[in-house]
Amino acid sequence: MGMNVVGLIESLWRYPVKSMRGEELREAFLGFGGVYGDRRYAFLSSAARDDFPYLTAREKHEMLLHRPIYRHPELMMKPSPRLTRAYASLDVETPTGERLPVEDPRLIDLLREGLRERLGDRPDLAMVQSDVAITDNRPVSLFSLQTVRRIGEEVGTVLDKRRFRANIYVDLAVGDGFGEDEWVGRKLVVGSEVIVEILKRNKRCKMVTLDPDTSDPNPEVVKKLAEDHDTRAGIYAAVLVEGTVGVGDEICLVD
């Protein structure tokens, strides 16, 4: 089996609550269900579509300014037979600095504020917890720094990579923006043990228009992607062999 180094892991991220702020990791466990601890919680919304029943920052931009914090981070690095759901307990720091348990009804009240104006209704919300990542599409997302820069140049501004909400940001060994698109349909070895298969390019939505620090929208980002890139940026992967990866690990394309 021939292997060719195509990049390095620049950073690793998980998003403990769907649509809330991400958490940067030094290492992460990539399992069949996604990055361990990623998108473990979400909020169901009565105003959402049946096939996508969640409240996200598309409807409430300020969700991005809420910071989830695992109470036992050392236990949430990789699966263990002795772990229970209690170990995954989590607090959310609100934009005003208040810290609430994720299941606190007051958090739901805060998230519902202002939704009547945006949705024409004030939906019922309910927190849900899952053992596998509650992702929109596929378990793991990858995005190259080169693609971040390229989109920024096309839009005419410097973009923060975090707006693309990837699990793995890659520094490509060679090539320009969108170079990772060439991996679709192929397998990658990540670090010393993980093998993933790249399934498809990532179709983007309004989320990429939102600044991760202010939640202010820049519609030009998704407009440019629609005009020049079929509204796609970044790639999705399925995990074939589970294991732990770390920042700086090599990513190799399997020939």
C-alpha positions in Angstrom: 0.0 0.0 0.0 1.7 3.2 -1.2 1.2 6.4 0.8 1.8 10.0 -0.1 1.9 12.8 2.5 -0.6 15.4 1.4 -0.8 17.6 4.5 -0.6 18.0 8.3 -3.2 18.5 10.9 -3.1 22.3 11.7 -5.8 22.1 14.4 -8.6 19.9 15.7 -12.0 21.1 16.8 -15.2 19.8 18.2 -18.5 21.5 18.9 -20.1 20.0 22.0 -23.5 21.7 21.4 -24.7 21.9 17.8 -24.3 25.5 16.5 -22.5 26.8 19.6 -18.9 27.8 19.8 -16.2 25.2 19.0 -13.6 23.8 21.3 -10.0 23.5 20.1 -8.2 20.2 21.1 -4.6 19.0 21.1 -5.8 15.5 20.2 -9.1 13.9 19.3 -10.6 10.4 19.1 -12.0 9.8 15.6 -14.7 7.1 15.9 -17.3 5.7 13.6 -19.8 8.2 15.0 -17.5 11.2 14.5 -15.1 13.1 16.8 -15.7 11.9 20.4 -17.7 14.6 22.2 -18.6 16.4 19.0 -22.1 17.8 18.7 -23.2 15.6 21.6 -26.0 18.0 22.5 -28.5 19.9 20.3 -31.8 21.7 20.7 -34.9 20.4 19.0 -37.2 23.1 17.6 -40.9 22.8 16.9 -40.4 25.4 14.1 -37.8 23.3 12.3 -38.3 20.9 9.4 -39.1 17.3 10.1 -35.9 16.1 8.4 -33.8 18.7 10.2 -35.5 19.3 13.6 -32.8 21.5 15.2 -32.5 25.1 16.2 -29.2 26.4 14.7 -27.3 29.7 14.3 -29.1 30.0 10.9 -32.2 31.0 12.9 -30.4 32.5 15.9 -27.0 33.9 15.1 -26.2 34.4 18.8 -26.0 30.7 19.3 -22.4 31.0 18.1 -21.5 33.2 21.0 -22.5 30.6 23.6 -19.5 28.5 24.8 -20.1 24.9 25.9 -17.8 23.6 28.6 -17.5 19.9 29.5 -17.4 19.5 33.3 -15.1 16.5 33.0 -13.0 17.2 29.9 -10.4 14.6 30.8 -13.1 11.9 30.6 -14.4 13.2 27.3 -11.2 12.6 25.2 -12.1 9.0 24.1 -14.7 6.3 24.8 -14.3 4.1 27.8 -16.6 1.3 29.0 -16.9 2.9 32.5 -18.2 6.2 31.1 -21.8 7.1 31.8 -23.8 10.0 30.4 -23.2 11.9 33.6 -19.5 12.2 32.6 -20.6 14.1 29.5 -22.4 16.7 31.6 -21.9 20.2 30.2 -22.3 23.9 31.1 -22.9 26.7 28.6 -21.4 30.1 29.1 -23.8 32.7 27.7 -22.6 35.8 25.9 -23.1 37.8 29.1 -20.7 35.4 31.0 -23.4 33.5 32.9 -22.7 29.8 33.2 -25.8 27.5 33.0 -26.1 23.7 32.9 -27.1 22.7 29.3 -30.4 21.2 30.7 -31.3 24.4 32.6 -34.7 25.7 31.5 -33.3 29.2 31.6 -31.0 28.4 28.8 -33.9 27.4 26.6 -35.7 30.7 27.6 -32.6 32.6 26.5 -32.4 30.7 23.2 -36.0 31.4 22.4 -35.7 35.2 22.9 -36.1 37.0 19.6 -37.2 34.0 17.6 -40.7 35.2 17.1 -39.4 38.1 15.0 -37.2 35.8 12.9 -39.5 32.8 12.5 -43.0 34.3 12.9 -43.4 32.1 16.0 -41.8 31.4 19.3 -41.0 27.7 19.0 -40.9 25.1 21.7 -37.3 23.9 22.3 -36.0 20.7 23.9 -32.4 19.7 24.6 -31.3 16.3 23.3 -28.2 14.3 23.9 -26.6 11.7 21.6 -23.7 9.3 21.9 -22.8 9.9 18.3 -22.2 13.4 16.7 -25.5 15.1 15.6 -24.1 16.2 12.3 -25.9 17.6 9.3 -24.4 15.1 6.9 -21.4 12.9 7.6 -19.4 12.2 10.8 -16.1 14.2 10.2 -15.4 17.4 8.3 -12.0 18.5 6.9 -11.0 21.9 5.6 -7.7 23.2 4.3 -6.1 26.5 5.4 -5.5 27.1 1.7 -9.2 27.0 1.0 -9.9 29.5 3.8 -7.3 31.9 2.3 -8.7 31.4 -1.3 -12.3 32.2 -0.3 -11.1 35.2 1.7 -9.2 36.5 -1.4 -12.2 36.0 -3.6 -14.5 37.8 -1.1 -11.9 40.5 -0.6 -11.4 40.1 3.2 -9.4 38.0 5.7 -11.7 35.2 6.9 -11.4 33.4 10.2 -11.2 29.6 9.5 -13.6 28.9 12.4 -16.6 30.1 10.4 -16.3 26.9 8.4 -16.7 24.8 11.6 -14.5 21.9 10.5 -13.3 19.1 12.8 -9.9 18.9 11.1 -8.1 21.9 9.6 -5.4 20.8 7.2 -2.2 22.5 6.0 -1.7 21.1 2.5 1.7 20.0 1.6 1.2 21.2 -2.0 -1.5 22.9 -3.9 -3.8 25.8 -3.6 -7.3 26.4 -2.3 -9.8 23.5 -2.8 -6.9 21.1 -3.2 -8.6 18.7 -0.8 -11.5 18.2 -3.3 -9.2 15.8 -5.1 -9.4 13.4 -2.2 -13.1 12.6 -2.7 -13.6 8.9 -3.2 -10.2 8.0 -1.8 -8.8 6.9 1.6 -6.5 8.8 4.0 -4.3 7.6 6.8 -4.4 10.3 9.6 -1.7 10.0 12.2 -0.4 6.5 13.0 -3.7 4.6 13.1 -6.8 6.3 11.8 -8.1 5.6 8.3 -10.9 7.6 6.8 -12.6 7.6 3.4 -13.5 10.9 1.8 -17.1 10.8 0.8 -18.1 14.1 -0.8 -17.6 17.8 -0.9 -19.4 19.9 1.8 -22.4 21.9 0.6 -22.4 25.1 2.6 -25.2 27.2 4.0 -25.8 30.5 5.8 -23.6 29.3 8.7 -20.4 30.2 6.8 -21.5 33.8 6.5 -21.5 34.3 10.3 -18.4 35.7 12.1 -17.5 33.3 14.9 -16.7 36.1 17.3 -19.5 38.5 16.7 -22.1 36.3 14.8 -22.4 39.2 12.3 -23.3 37.9 8.8 -21.3 38.5 5.6 -23.6 37.3 2.8 -20.8 37.6 0.3 -19.1 34.4 1.5 -21.9 32.1 0.5 -22.7 34.2 -2.6 -19.1 33.7 -3.8 -19.2 30.0 -3.1 -22.5 29.7 -5.1 -21.1 31.7 -8.0 -17.7 30.0 -8.3 -17.7 26.7 -6.3 -21.1 25.1 -6.6 -21.8 26.3 -3.0 -19.3 23.7 -1.8 -16.1 24.0 0.3 -14.4 21.5 2.5 -15.0 17.7 2.5 -16.7 15.0 4.5 -15.2 11.8 5.7 -16.3 8.5 7.2 -14.0 6.8 9.7 -13.0 3.2 8.7 -10.4 2.6 11.4 -10.9 4.4 14.7 -8.2 6.0 16.8 -6.6 9.1 18.2 -5.0 11.9 16.1 -3.1 14.9 17.2 -2.1 18.4 16.0 0.9 18.1 13.7 0.1 14.5 12.6 0.7 13.7 8.9 -2.2 13.0 6.6 -1.3 10.5 3.9 -3.2 9.7 0.7 -3.5 5.9 0.1 -2.6 5.0 -3.5 
